[in-house]
Structures are given as structure tokens and as C-alpha cells.
Amino acid sequence: MTELVRVLRGLRRATDDPRDAFAHRLRVGLAIAALILFLSFLG
């Protein structure tokens, strides 16, 4: 569980630039969506 928390904290990004924050959230969201799609094909 602590490994998961460490990974999730690494995904956080502290920035004042809204464009950079949006781009980061978009990349993370797309990565999670791709993971869910991949797992749905397996199951």
C-alpha cells in the first residue's frame, strides 16, 4: 500500500502555470484510460 501511495504522490505536480497543470492532468488521465481499456480486454 505504501508503494501505491508513493507512486501517486509522484504523479502530483505542483506548478503555478495552469497550462502545464492541465497538460499533466491530461497525460495522467489518458494513461489511466489506456490502462483501464487494456484491463478490460484481458477480462
Buried (B, 14 or more C-beta within 10 A) or exposed (E): EEEEEEEEEEEEEEEEEEEEEEEBEEEEEEEEEEEEEEEEEEE
